[in-house]
Amino acid sequence: MSEFTVGDTDFLLDGRPVRLLSGALHYFRVREELWEHRLGMLRAMGLNCVETYVPWNLHEPRPGDFRDVEQLGRFLDAAREAGLWAIVRPGPYICAEWDNGGLPHWLTGRPRTRDAEYLRQVERWFGRLLPEIVPRQIDRGGPVLMVQVENEYGSYGSDRVYLRRLADLLRDRGVTVPLFTSDGPEDHMLTGGSIPGILATANFGSHARVAFETLRRHRPQGPLMCMEFWCGWFDHWGAGHVVRDPDDAAQALREILECGASVNLYMAHGGTNFAGWAGANRGGGALHDGSLEPDVTSYDYDAPIDELGRPTEKFWRFREILAEYADGPLPDVPQAPPTLAEPVALDLDAWASLDDVLRTLGGPGDEYPVPPTFEELDVDQGLVKYEVTVPGPRQPYPLTLRGLRDLAVVYVDGAAAGVLTEDDARLKEPVAGHARVELWVESLGRVNYGPRSGEPKGVTGGILHERQYLHGVRAQGLRLDAVDDVGPVPFGELPADGSRGLYRGTFTVRGAGDAFLELPGWTRGFVWVNGFNLGRYWSVGPQRSLYVPGPVLREGVNEVWVLELQEAPRLPEPTSSPVLRGPARG
């Protein structure tokens, strides 16, 4: 057993000063079969600690429906086996470019304050989660050195009563290791997000000396730590690919260490936003109140260890610097996992319409006076079909969706009429009555940072014909996780045209391993391989292929289904068949 404490100037392990060289690696963004390799890569880069968030919504998608909370415990055990300490950041809010910042969709509308109902739910969740952390603390023979209280709360609020309640809750439930907070190195963030008597850390990507000077104004004593050193960044659909120069990142890391500080690389290895768990941000400058900016499926983050677990140039630059602070020689870099031996074309041979999928796998459909939100229909990720009648006879008028979030494919009397977004929520062609209007609305990811966090999804303000609201809206939701099992879906032959819907097929693998799936000509949707949801694809880029972890594949015949939500290419055509390829070498 060891004791880890916070001294006046240093972290102390059994009374001796120690510097934390940590790297963020989220267990929920990496297949469990690959944890050992990824943790070994952290050790080989020169790190002595791993940090992870915990996404509440992944583990409790519905109230009381806990799913594999033990996964965190298994990850912490794997970290210990790899010779790494661990930092746990359980939230309840995590940001992390994760859907809704990790908060369950069924909590939408509840603020991160001392609100009694919100705190009641947090206490219940922590009662289930903390038994995975408490026995694995360093003073009980485990790897856990520190536990975070909330996350970047100073970017959101200033309710110190709430923060103190969370800290007391952690202590009351058995957390004995040091607690800490992390915020941007700005006065208002540190005053809003820190707690007297609890270690405060800072998050930034450069200018370490200036950041730590700001932190010292608030905390004259205590070890310095950059809890999130942003050595890369993430991408948004429809925008450019973001990278950070390895030399620039290495110089920023050296400056942190020259300040005598500890560091946590965010991210050391980013991984993947599988299924529909990618979050979203909002533009609009400092207020983060502008247009929706959904995050891509890849969370490669331009990290030193790439999405497939391979070392990048940034890895080697960081390893060179971190070796100067290591206790001894660094371990060898682990051998990379195998990659797919040869390209494979996927044979799609069956199809079901989106209506059939919804009818078979969707939630209950009903009529409402006004459009219900995704939350009211218990849809976390997925889509909702709204149907409404434009009464007639009446002349053509504009049809507008008020409060649309996020994207709607519109049909009028069965014919495609347009794709609407928050910023362009009016059909180009007016609609005359009598007419039947269908709106297929998809959530592109819930906001994970800023004042728009927790906003509802769907058509949140009504359907207008001219200035008149249309009532009597029929709505039915399709949760994305319902498509993990397509057994009941009535599949038929492939359509003659490029119809949206669920496509099913197979492919045969000889020499399974990590691969990328390409979908030339497809527009927007999700892909499952052997029942595992790889995540969203979208032709707007910048991401052009989906990472397929080797453990998902099996030797011989594999199953695949593609849920195309807008427009598929004509099949079968060799130029539009999905293709599985091994990653490029070099």
SEDOMI-809744 format. One line per 8 residues: number of its first residue (from 1); their letters; for each residue y, z, x of C-alpha. Coordinates in nm, 2 decimals, padded with zeros to 4 digits, always signed. Example, Ala and Ser with C-alpha at 12.3 -4.5 7.8 and 13.67 -1.06 7.14 Angstrom:
REM SEDOMI-809744
1 = as = -00.45,+00.78,+01.23 | -00.11,+00.71,+01.37 $
This chain:
REM SEDOMI-809744
1 = mseftvgd = +00.00,+00.00,+00.00 | +00.35,-00.08,+00.12 | +00.70,+00.01,+00.01 | +00.98,-00.25,-00.02 | +01.33,-00.11,-00.06 | +01.69,-00.23,-00.06 | +01.89,-00.08,+00.24 | +02.26,-00.07,+00.31 $
9 = tdflldgr = +02.24,-00.40,+00.51 | +01.87,-00.52,+00.50 | +01.56,-00.54,+00.30 | +01.32,-00.28,+00.43 | +00.94,-00.30,+00.43 | +00.79,+00.04,+00.51 | +01.13,+00.13,+00.66 | +01.15,-00.17,+00.89 $
17 = pvrllsga = +01.41,-00.45,+00.83 | +01.26,-00.77,+00.69 | +01.42,-01.11,+00.60 | +01.29,-01.29,+00.30 | +01.23,-01.66,+00.36 | +01.13,-01.76,+00.01 | +01.06,-02.09,-00.18 | +01.07,-02.16,-00.55 $
25 = lhyfrvre = +00.74,-02.30,-00.69 | +00.68,-02.28,-01.06 | +00.32,-02.22,-01.15 | +00.37,-02.39,-01.49 | +00.49,-02.72,-01.32 | +00.18,-02.75,-01.10 | -00.18,-02.79,-01.20 | -00.37,-02.47,-01.13 $
33 = elwehrlg = -00.62,-02.65,-00.92 | -00.34,-02.75,-00.68 | -00.18,-02.40,-00.64 | -00.37,-02.32,-00.32 | -00.25,-02.64,-00.15 | +00.11,-02.60,-00.26 | +00.13,-02.24,-00.15 | -00.02,-02.34,+00.18 $
41 = mlramgln = +00.26,-02.60,+00.22 | +00.51,-02.32,+00.17 | +00.35,-02.12,+00.45 | +00.34,-02.42,+00.68 | +00.72,-02.48,+00.62 | +00.78,-02.13,+00.76 | +00.82,-01.93,+00.44 | +00.69,-01.58,+00.38 $
49 = cvetyvpw = +00.75,-01.55,+00.01 | +00.72,-01.76,-00.31 | +00.95,-01.72,-00.62 | +00.87,-01.82,-00.98 | +01.02,-01.81,-01.32 | +00.82,-01.73,-01.63 | +00.88,-01.95,-01.94 | +00.86,-01.74,-02.25 $
57 = nlheprpg = +00.83,-02.04,-02.49 | +00.53,-02.18,-02.30 | +00.34,-01.86,-02.35 | +00.45,-01.77,-02.70 | +00.51,-02.10,-02.89 | +00.50,-01.91,-03.22 | +00.56,-01.54,-03.28 | +00.26,-01.34,-03.17 $
65 = dfrdveql = +00.07,-01.66,-03.06 | +00.03,-01.57,-02.69 | -00.12,-01.84,-02.48 | -00.26,-01.78,-02.13 | -00.01,-01.53,-02.02 | -00.27,-01.44,-01.76 | -00.18,-01.76,-01.58 | +00.11,-01.57,-01.41 $
73 = grfldaar = -00.13,-01.31,-01.28 | -00.36,-01.57,-01.14 | -00.07,-01.74,-00.96 | +00.04,-01.41,-00.81 | -00.32,-01.35,-00.69 | -00.32,-01.69,-00.54 | +00.01,-01.62,-00.36 | -00.14,-01.30,-00.21 $
81 = eaglwaiv = -00.45,-01.50,-00.10 | -00.21,-01.75,+00.07 | -00.04,-01.47,+00.26 | +00.29,-01.48,+00.07 | +00.50,-01.22,-00.09 | +00.63,-01.30,-00.44 | +00.96,-01.27,-00.64 | +00.92,-01.29,-01.02 $
89 = rpgpyica = +01.20,-01.39,-01.25 | +01.08,-01.32,-01.60 | +01.40,-01.39,-01.79 | +01.38,-01.37,-02.08 | +01.61,-01.67,-02.02 | +01.54,-01.88,-01.71 | +01.74,-02.20,-01.73 | +01.53,-02.40,-01.48 $
97 = ewdngglp = +01.59,-02.74,-01.65 | +01.32,-02.62,-01.89 | +01.33,-02.67,-02.26 | +01.57,-02.42,-02.42 | +01.60,-02.24,-02.09 | +01.26,-02.08,-02.16 | +01.36,-01.91,-02.49 | +01.13,-01.99,-02.78 $
105 = hwltgrpr = +01.26,-02.23,-03.04 | +01.20,-01.97,-03.31 | +01.47,-01.75,-03.15 | +01.73,-02.03,-03.19 | +02.06,-01.88,-03.31 | +01.99,-01.53,-03.16 | +02.24,-01.46,-02.88 | +02.15,-01.32,-02.55 $
113 = trdaeylr = +02.32,-00.99,-02.63 | +02.24,-00.64,-02.75 | +02.15,-00.80,-03.09 | +01.88,-00.57,-03.23 | +01.64,-00.84,-03.35 | +01.67,-01.03,-03.02 | +01.60,-00.72,-02.82 | +01.30,-00.63,-03.04 $
121 = qverwfgr = +01.15,-00.97,-02.97 | +01.22,-00.93,-02.59 | +01.06,-00.59,-02.59 | +00.75,-00.72,-02.76 | +00.73,-01.02,-02.52 | +00.77,-00.80,-02.21 | +00.51,-00.56,-02.35 | +00.26,-00.86,-02.32 $
129 = llpeivpr = +00.40,-01.01,-01.99 | +00.46,-00.71,-01.77 | +00.09,-00.61,-01.74 | +00.05,-00.93,-01.54 | +00.33,-00.81,-01.30 | +00.31,-00.43,-01.27 | -00.04,-00.40,-01.12 | +00.05,-00.67,-00.86 $
137 = qidrggpv = +00.36,-00.49,-00.72 | +00.36,-00.43,-00.34 | +00.34,-00.06,-00.39 | +00.01,-00.11,-00.56 | -00.14,-00.35,-00.31 | +00.00,-00.67,-00.46 | +00.25,-00.93,-00.35 | +00.54,-00.87,-00.58 $
145 = lmvqvene = +00.85,-00.75,-00.39 | +01.13,-00.79,-00.65 | +01.18,-00.86,-01.02 | +01.49,-01.02,-01.17 | +01.69,-00.89,-01.46 | +01.79,-01.18,-01.69 | +01.91,-01.50,-01.51 | +02.26,-01.62,-01.43 $
153 = ygsygsdr = +02.40,-01.41,-01.71 | +02.75,-01.43,-01.58 | +02.75,-01.80,-01.66 | +02.69,-01.71,-02.02 | +02.82,-01.36,-02.12 | +02.95,-01.02,-02.02 | +02.74,-00.78,-02.22 | +02.65,-00.52,-01.96 $
161 = vylrrlad = +02.50,-00.30,-02.23 | +02.24,-00.57,-02.28 | +02.18,-00.61,-01.91 | +02.13,-00.24,-01.87 | +01.89,-00.24,-02.17 | +01.68,-00.50,-02.00 | +01.68,-00.32,-01.67 | +01.58,+00.01,-01.84 $
169 = llrdrgvt = +01.31,-00.18,-02.03 | +01.16,-00.31,-01.70 | +01.16,+00.03,-01.55 | +01.01,+00.19,-01.86 | +00.73,-00.06,-01.86 | +00.63,+00.02,-01.50 | +00.84,-00.20,-01.27 | +00.90,+00.01,-00.96 $
177 = vplftsdg = +01.00,-00.25,-00.70 | +01.37,-00.34,-00.66 | +01.54,-00.52,-00.95 | +01.81,-00.78,-00.89 | +02.05,-01.02,-01.06 | +02.15,-01.37,-00.95 | +02.47,-01.55,-01.04 | +02.71,-01.81,-00.91 $
185 = pedhmltg = +02.94,-01.68,-00.63 | +03.25,-01.67,-00.85 | +03.43,-01.35,-00.96 | +03.38,-01.40,-01.34 | +03.01,-01.48,-01.29 | +02.95,-01.18,-01.07 | +03.14,-00.94,-01.30 | +02.97,-01.07,-01.61 $
193 = gsipgila = +02.62,-01.09,-01.47 | +02.57,-00.80,-01.23 | +02.47,-00.44,-01.30 | +02.61,-00.14,-01.11 | +02.34,+00.01,-00.88 | +02.12,-00.31,-00.89 | +02.11,-00.57,-00.61 | +02.33,-00.87,-00.68 $
201 = tanfgsha = +02.24,-01.21,-00.53 | +02.42,-01.55,-00.53 | +02.31,-01.90,-00.62 | +02.47,-02.20,-00.44 | +02.40,-02.51,-00.24 | +02.66,-02.50,+00.04 | +02.95,-02.31,+00.20 | +02.74,-01.99,+00.25 $
209 = rvafetlr = +03.00,-01.80,+00.43 | +03.25,-01.84,+00.15 | +02.99,-01.75,-00.11 | +02.88,-01.44,+00.07 | +03.25,-01.33,+00.12 | +03.29,-01.35,-00.26 | +02.96,-01.15,-00.31 | +03.09,-00.89,-00.06 $
217 = rhrpqgpl = +03.40,-00.83,-00.26 | +03.18,-00.71,-00.54 | +02.90,-00.55,-00.33 | +03.03,-00.42,+00.00 | +02.68,-00.29,+00.08 | +02.33,-00.42,+00.04 | +02.14,-00.71,+00.19 | +02.28,-01.06,+00.14 $
225 = mcmefwcg = +02.05,-01.32,-00.03 | +02.10,-01.67,-00.17 | +01.85,-01.65,-00.45 | +01.89,-02.02,-00.53 | +01.97,-02.25,-00.23 | +02.00,-02.58,-00.41 | +01.85,-02.81,-00.14 | +01.81,-03.09,-00.39 $
233 = wfdhwgag = +01.88,-03.17,-00.75 | +01.73,-03.30,-01.07 | +01.77,-03.63,-01.26 | +01.87,-03.72,-01.61 | +01.74,-04.01,-01.83 | +01.98,-04.31,-01.81 | +02.15,-04.19,-01.50 | +02.10,-04.25,-01.13 $
241 = hvvrdpdd = +01.84,-04.09,-00.90 | +01.99,-03.79,-00.72 | +01.91,-03.71,-00.35 | +02.05,-03.48,-00.09 | +02.07,-03.59,+00.27 | +01.81,-03.39,+00.48 | +02.06,-03.33,+00.76 | +02.32,-03.19,+00.52 $
249 = aaqalrei = +02.06,-02.96,+00.35 | +01.93,-02.84,+00.69 | +02.28,-02.75,+00.81 | +02.35,-02.56,+00.49 | +02.02,-02.37,+00.53 | +02.11,-02.28,+00.89 | +02.44,-02.15,+00.78 | +02.28,-01.91,+00.53 $
257 = lecgasvn = +02.04,-01.78,+00.80 | +02.32,-01.75,+01.06 | +02.49,-01.51,+00.81 | +02.20,-01.28,+00.84 | +02.10,-01.35,+00.49 | +01.76,-01.40,+00.31 | +01.71,-01.72,+00.12 | +01.51,-01.87,-00.16 $
265 = lymahggt = +01.48,-02.25,-00.15 | +01.54,-02.40,-00.49 | +01.31,-02.59,-00.51 | +01.06,-02.57,-00.22 | +00.83,-02.78,-00.44 | +00.95,-02.89,-00.78 | +00.64,-03.03,-00.96 | +00.65,-03.19,-01.30 $
273 = nfagwaga = +00.78,-03.13,-01.65 | +00.45,-03.21,-01.82 | +00.43,-03.26,-02.20 | +00.77,-03.22,-02.37 | +00.89,-02.92,-02.16 | +01.18,-03.10,-01.98 | +01.51,-02.95,-02.08 | +01.85,-03.10,-02.11 $
281 = nrgggalh = +02.21,-03.04,-02.01 | +02.54,-03.13,-02.16 | +02.82,-03.31,-01.98 | +03.19,-03.23,-02.04 | +03.28,-03.06,-01.72 | +03.31,-02.68,-01.69 | +03.26,-02.62,-02.06 | +02.92,-02.81,-02.07 $
289 = dgslepdv = +03.00,-02.92,-02.43 | +02.98,-03.29,-02.40 | +02.71,-03.55,-02.44 | +02.34,-03.46,-02.42 | +02.19,-03.54,-02.07 | +01.81,-03.50,-02.11 | +01.61,-03.43,-01.80 | +01.34,-03.66,-01.68 $
297 = tsydydap = +00.97,-03.57,-01.66 | +00.96,-03.55,-01.28 | +01.09,-03.23,-01.13 | +01.05,-03.36,-00.78 | +01.41,-03.22,-00.73 | +01.43,-03.41,-00.39 | +01.26,-03.09,-00.26 | +01.12,-03.06,+00.09 $
305 = idelgrpt = +00.77,-03.08,-00.06 | +00.76,-03.38,-00.30 | +00.60,-03.41,-00.65 | +00.26,-03.49,-00.50 | +00.28,-03.20,-00.25 | +00.36,-03.42,+00.05 | +00.60,-03.31,+00.33 | +00.93,-03.50,+00.33 $
313 = ekfwrfre = +01.19,-03.54,+00.61 | +01.36,-03.24,+00.46 | +01.04,-03.04,+00.50 | +01.02,-03.11,+00.88 | +01.39,-03.03,+00.92 | +01.35,-02.70,+00.74 | +01.03,-02.62,+00.92 | +01.21,-02.66,+01.25 $
321 = ilaeyadg = +01.48,-02.42,+01.15 | +01.26,-02.16,+00.98 | +01.03,-02.15,+01.28 | +01.31,-01.98,+01.47 | +01.29,-01.69,+01.22 | +00.91,-01.66,+01.19 | +00.71,-01.37,+01.33 | +00.48,-01.61,+01.51 $
329 = plpdvpqa = +00.36,-01.97,+01.53 | +00.36,-02.15,+01.19 | +00.03,-02.26,+01.04 | -00.07,-02.62,+01.04 | +00.04,-02.84,+00.75 | -00.25,-02.85,+00.50 | -00.42,-03.18,+00.45 | -00.28,-03.37,+00.14 $
337 = pptlaepv = -00.50,-03.39,-00.17 | -00.68,-03.72,-00.21 | -00.51,-04.02,-00.38 | -00.65,-04.28,-00.61 | -00.86,-04.52,-00.41 | -00.76,-04.84,-00.58 | -00.53,-04.96,-00.87 | -00.68,-04.95,-01.22 $
345 = aldldawa = -00.57,-05.14,-01.53 | -00.59,-04.94,-01.86 | -00.77,-05.11,-02.14 | -00.60,-05.02,-02.47 | -00.83,-05.12,-02.76 | -00.73,-04.92,-03.07 | -00.41,-04.83,-03.25 | -00.28,-04.61,-03.53 $
353 = slddvlrt = +00.06,-04.64,-03.70 | +00.31,-04.36,-03.66 | +00.28,-04.29,-04.03 | -00.09,-04.25,-04.00 | -00.05,-04.01,-03.70 | +00.21,-03.81,-03.90 | -00.01,-03.80,-04.21 | -00.31,-03.68,-04.01 $
361 = lggpgdey = -00.15,-03.45,-03.75 | +00.19,-03.36,-03.89 | +00.30,-03.04,-04.06 | +00.34,-03.02,-04.43 | +00.59,-03.26,-04.59 | +00.83,-03.15,-04.86 | +01.16,-03.23,-05.02 | +01.48,-03.04,-04.93 $
369 = pvpptfee = +01.83,-03.06,-05.08 | +01.96,-03.12,-04.72 | +01.78,-03.23,-04.40 | +01.60,-02.93,-04.25 | +01.62,-02.87,-03.87 | +01.33,-02.89,-03.63 | +01.33,-02.51,-03.62 | +01.29,-02.49,-04.00 $
377 = ldvdqglv = +00.99,-02.72,-03.97 | +00.85,-02.53,-03.67 | +00.88,-02.82,-03.43 | +00.95,-02.72,-03.08 | +00.89,-03.06,-02.91 | +00.81,-03.37,-03.10 | +00.97,-03.56,-03.39 | +01.06,-03.54,-03.75 $
385 = kyevtvpg = +01.05,-03.81,-04.02 | +01.33,-03.78,-04.27 | +01.32,-04.00,-04.59 | +01.61,-04.03,-04.83 | +01.70,-04.27,-05.11 | +02.04,-04.44,-05.14 | +02.09,-04.45,-05.51 | +02.20,-04.77,-05.68 $
393 = prqpyplt = +02.32,-05.00,-05.78 | +02.61,-04.97,-05.53 | +02.78,-05.19,-05.28 | +02.71,-05.16,-04.91 | +02.87,-04.86,-04.74 | +02.83,-04.71,-04.38 | +02.54,-04.47,-04.33 | +02.62,-04.19,-04.09 $
401 = lrglrdla = +02.41,-03.90,-03.96 | +02.63,-03.59,-03.91 | +02.52,-03.35,-03.64 | +02.24,-03.57,-03.52 | +02.04,-03.43,-03.23 | +01.91,-03.62,-03.04 | +01.80,-03.97,-03.12 | +01.70,-04.15,-03.45 $
409 = vvyvdgaa = +01.51,-04.47,-03.50 | +01.62,-04.59,-03.85 | +01.44,-04.81,-04.10 | +01.60,-04.94,-04.42 | +01.34,-05.06,-04.68 | +01.08,-05.08,-04.40 | +01.29,-05.30,-04.17 | +01.42,-05.17,-03.83 $
417 = agvltedd = +01.80,-05.11,-03.87 | +01.90,-04.95,-03.54 | +01.87,-04.66,-03.30 | +02.13,-04.38,-03.34 | +02.24,-04.11,-03.10 | +02.48,-03.82,-03.11 | +02.76,-04.04,-02.97 | +02.68,-04.33,-03.19 $
425 = arlkepva = +02.55,-04.19,-03.52 | +02.65,-04.47,-03.77 | +02.45,-04.78,-03.85 | +02.61,-05.10,-03.75 | +02.52,-05.27,-04.08 | +02.63,-05.10,-04.41 | +02.35,-05.01,-04.65 | +02.36,-05.11,-05.02 $
433 = gharvelw = +02.18,-04.92,-05.29 | +01.91,-04.89,-05.42 | +01.75,-04.85,-05.07 | +01.49,-04.63,-04.90 | +01.60,-04.50,-04.56 | +01.36,-04.36,-04.29 | +01.49,-04.16,-03.99 | +01.25,-04.09,-03.71 $
441 = veslgrvn = +01.43,-03.83,-03.51 | +01.30,-03.72,-03.16 | +01.40,-03.41,-02.96 | +01.48,-03.52,-02.61 | +01.48,-03.17,-02.47 | +01.67,-02.85,-02.56 | +01.98,-02.75,-02.37 | +01.89,-02.51,-02.09 $
449 = ygprsgep = +02.24,-02.42,-01.96 | +02.58,-02.36,-02.10 | +02.74,-02.26,-02.44 | +02.54,-02.52,-02.63 | +02.21,-02.35,-02.54 | +02.00,-02.25,-02.85 | +02.15,-02.52,-03.07 | +01.92,-02.66,-03.35 $
457 = kgvtggil = +01.76,-03.00,-03.33 | +01.73,-03.28,-03.59 | +01.99,-03.39,-03.85 | +02.19,-03.07,-03.85 | +02.49,-03.18,-04.06 | +02.37,-03.41,-04.34 | +02.32,-03.78,-04.42 | +02.64,-03.95,-04.54 $
465 = herqylhg = +02.67,-04.27,-04.74 | +03.04,-04.35,-04.71 | +03.18,-04.00,-04.76 | +02.90,-03.89,-05.00 | +02.61,-03.66,-04.89 | +02.27,-03.79,-04.98 | +02.04,-03.52,-05.12 | +01.67,-03.49,-05.19 $
473 = vraqglrl = +01.56,-03.54,-04.83 | +01.19,-03.55,-04.77 | +01.10,-03.42,-04.42 | +00.78,-03.39,-04.22 | +00.75,-03.28,-03.85 | +00.50,-03.38,-03.58 | +00.46,-03.12,-03.30 | +00.38,-03.28,-02.97 $
481 = davddvgp = +00.10,-03.04,-02.90 | -00.07,-03.16,-03.22 | -00.14,-03.49,-03.05 | -00.35,-03.32,-02.78 | -00.65,-03.38,-03.01 | -00.65,-03.72,-03.18 | -01.00,-03.69,-03.32 | -00.89,-03.70,-03.69 $
489 = vpfgelpa = -00.66,-04.00,-03.65 | -00.78,-04.32,-03.83 | -00.76,-04.58,-03.55 | -00.78,-04.95,-03.61 | -00.73,-05.28,-03.43 | -00.44,-05.34,-03.20 | -00.13,-05.48,-03.39 | -00.03,-05.84,-03.35 $
497 = dgsrglyr = +00.33,-05.74,-03.26 | +00.47,-05.46,-03.05 | +00.46,-05.20,-03.31 | +00.53,-04.83,-03.24 | +00.24,-04.60,-03.29 | -00.05,-04.43,-03.11 | -00.25,-04.66,-02.87 | -00.59,-04.55,-02.75 $
505 = gtftvrga = -00.81,-04.68,-02.47 | -01.01,-04.61,-02.15 | -01.02,-04.68,-01.78 | -01.28,-04.64,-01.51 | -01.20,-04.46,-01.19 | -01.39,-04.49,-00.86 | -01.24,-04.24,-00.61 | -01.03,-04.01,-00.82 $
513 = gdaflelp = -00.71,-03.86,-00.68 | -00.34,-03.83,-00.73 | -00.18,-04.14,-00.89 | +00.11,-04.28,-01.08 | +00.10,-04.44,-01.42 | +00.32,-04.75,-01.48 | +00.40,-04.88,-01.83 | +00.58,-05.22,-01.80 $
521 = gwtrgfvw = +00.75,-05.33,-02.11 | +00.70,-05.00,-02.30 | +01.01,-04.83,-02.44 | +00.99,-04.46,-02.50 | +00.71,-04.21,-02.57 | +00.44,-03.99,-02.42 | +00.10,-04.04,-02.24 | -00.21,-03.84,-02.25 $
529 = vngfnlgr = -00.50,-03.87,-01.99 | -00.82,-03.69,-02.09 | -00.62,-03.49,-02.33 | -00.36,-03.38,-02.08 | +00.00,-03.47,-02.17 | +00.16,-03.63,-01.86 | +00.51,-03.62,-02.02 | +00.78,-03.85,-02.15 $
537 = ywsvgpqr = +00.83,-04.21,-02.02 | +01.15,-04.40,-02.10 | +01.26,-04.75,-02.00 | +01.62,-04.64,-01.94 | +01.51,-04.49,-01.60 | +01.56,-04.37,-01.34 | +01.20,-04.26,-01.35 | +00.97,-04.56,-01.36 $
545 = slyvpgpv = +00.62,-04.40,-01.35 | +00.45,-04.08,-01.44 | +00.27,-03.86,-01.19 | -00.10,-03.82,-01.27 | -00.25,-03.52,-01.09 | -00.58,-03.59,-00.93 | -00.76,-03.30,-01.11 | -00.67,-03.46,-01.45 $
553 = lregvnev = -00.89,-03.77,-01.36 | -01.26,-03.78,-01.35 | -01.50,-04.02,-01.18 | -01.61,-04.29,-01.42 | -01.47,-04.34,-01.77 | -01.14,-04.17,-01.86 | -00.96,-04.16,-02.19 | -00.59,-04.24,-02.24 $
561 = wvlelqea = -00.36,-04.26,-02.54 | +00.00,-04.37,-02.55 | +00.24,-04.26,-02.82 | +00.51,-04.52,-02.83 | +00.80,-04.41,-03.05 | +01.02,-04.72,-03.05 | +00.88,-05.05,-02.95 | +00.56,-05.15,-02.75 $
569 = prlpepts = +00.49,-05.48,-02.58 | +00.25,-05.73,-02.73 | -00.10,-05.65,-02.63 | -00.33,-05.75,-02.47 | -00.11,-05.91,-02.20 | -00.18,-05.84,-01.83 | +00.19,-05.80,-01.76 | +00.23,-05.52,-02.02 $
577 = spvlrgpa = -00.10,-05.33,-01.96 | -00.05,-04.97,-01.82 | -00.16,-04.95,-01.46 | -00.27,-04.65,-01.26 | -00.19,-04.68,-00.89 | -00.22,-04.45,-00.59 | +00.11,-04.34,-00.43 | +00.27,-04.56,-00.17 $
585 = rg = +00.18,-04.45,+00.19 | +00.43,-04.37,+00.45 $
